[in-house]
Amino acid sequence: MSNKMSASKIAAPYASALLDLAVSTHTVDCITKDVNELLQVFNQNENLVDYLSNPLYSKSSKKNVLLKVTTPLLLSQNTTRFLNILVDRSRVEIFSVIAENFLQQVYDLAEIKIAKVTSAIPLLESQSTTICDQLRKGTGAKDIKMIATVDKTLLGGFQVQIGSNILDYSLKGQLKKLAAKLETTLF
């Protein structure tokens, strides 16, 4: 089993527990904001993740480092306690996976779909709005959170991924379909 899959399996119960806590204490918005801020900190600071992952450092020193790093964020008590539990259970190194799982569960709860849109060139705001509107209608979601990236190898158009579904409106994708069709008709 790959490390990513293993981390995802381990992360799911922690993310669910955090969501249960957030729902039961009516702090979903607050904890979601905390998780988003922490995710940025973890993603931008590889040294922090390396330190927290290192078994040679004591759990108390890891908690102190986390306290120093997170104090400016003004995290809720529940989020701080959750981080400390992760340190105690030697799971803080997979916080990013837990956070992404938690955010996905929050979006599912709020009927928000995450759409990863990859285009050949940066999308204009009006194009992003149109794509979101069409996806909202097509999926029945209350809202669409779009994550836009650029991939010049698409040549033109765009691809949309929602969950495991991929919609390919790229020139590269259309050319591949045409080549496959020609291959089957010629041979």
N, C-alpha and C positions, 0 to 999 in steps of 0.2 A: 504494500500500500504506500502511495506517495506521501511525502511530508505534508503537502498542501491538503490532501484529502484527510489525513490523520488530524491535522490542526483544525480543519473544518468540523470534523466529528466531535472533537473535544470542545470546540468553541460553542456549538449549538446550545447545549444545556446552560452554559454561562450566560449567553445572550438571552435565552428564554427567561432565566431567573431574573436578569436585570430588567427585562420588559415587565415581568410580573410585579416586581418591586415598584417600577415606575407607574404602572396602572393602579396598583393598590394604594399608592400614596398620592395619586393624582399629580404626578410630577413628570409625565411623559415628555412635555415640551422642554422642561428644565434639563432632564437627564439627556435627552436627545441633543440639546445644545452642548452640554458638557462632552458627550461622546464625540460629536463633530470636532470640537476644539482639540480634544485629546488625540483624535485620529490625525489631525494636522501636525501636532507636536511629534507624535511617534513617526509619521511618514517623513517629516523634515529633519529628524535628528537620529541618524543611524547610530551615533555613539551612545545615545541614551538606551536604545534597544539592545545594543551589544552589552552595555553595562548590566541592564536588568536581566539579560539572558545568561550572564556569567555566573555559574554556580560557586565560584570562589568568593564572591561578595556575600556578606550576610544579609539576611532578610531585613534586618533593622536599618542597615545602611541603604538598601534599595528603597525602603519606605522614606527615609530622610531625603534621598535624591528626588524621589517623586514629589514629596512635599515642597521642596524648593522649586522644582520645575512647574508645578501646578498651582502654587499660591497665587500668581498673577491672574490665573484663569477664574478664580473665585468659584470653584466647583461646589456643587451641593454636597451635603454630608453623606447622602446615599452613594453618590459617585465616588467620593473619597474612600468610603468604607469598602465599596466594591473593588477598587484598585488594590486596597490593602489585602483583601481576600485573595485576589489574584497573585499577589506577592507571596502570601502565606502558602498558597498551594502550588507555587512555582509554575504559574500559568501566565504571568504578566508579559512574557515574551510573545505570546500569541494575541495580545490585546487588539491589534489591528484586525485580525480575523474575527475576533469576538465582536468588535465594534461594527464591522461591515455586516455581520450576521444580525446584530441588534437593529441596525438601521433598516435592513431589509424587512425585518419583522414589524418595525414601526410603520414603514411604508405600506406593508400588507394590511396592517390594522387600520390605517387611514385610507386604504384603497388608493394608494399612490403607486404608480408603476415607474420603474427606473428604465429609461431608454438610453442605450449607448448608441449615439449616432456618430458614424465615421463618414466624413465627406472628403472629396478630393481637394476642396478649397474651404476656407473658413465660411461658415454660414452667416448670412445676414440675420439681423434680429427678426425681420419679417418672415424669413424662411424658417427660422427656429419656431416661431409662433405657429406658423401654418402646420409644420410637422407635428408639433405637440397637440394641436387641435385635432388633426386627423387621427393621431394615435389614441387620443382620449376617446374619440367616437368609436374607433375600431376595437378598443379593449374594454370599454365600459368603465374605465378607471375614473375616479373623481379628479385626479390630477396626474400629470406626467412630470417627472423630474428628469431632465435631459442632461446627459453628460456628453459633450461634443468633443470630438478629436478630429485631427486632419491626417489623412493618409494619401499622399500624392500618387501612390501606385494604383489607386482606384480609377485614375484617368478622368473621371467625371462622375457626377451623381453622388449617391450616398448609400450606406448600409445602416440598418437599424437592428439592434439586438435588444429584445425584451425577454428576460429570463433565458430560456434555451431557444427561443424562436428568433430566427434571423431573416429579415426582409432585405433582399439585395436589389437595389435600384442603381447600382453602379455600372459604369460602362465596362469595367473589367469583368464584372459578373455576367453582364449580357453577352460579352464576347465569349466567355467560357461556355455559356449555354448554347450559343450559336455553333461553336466548335464541336461540342458534344453531339448536337443534332446533325451536323454535317458528317461527323464520323460514323454515326449509326446509319445514315442513309447511303453513304458511299461504300460502306463495307458490309 
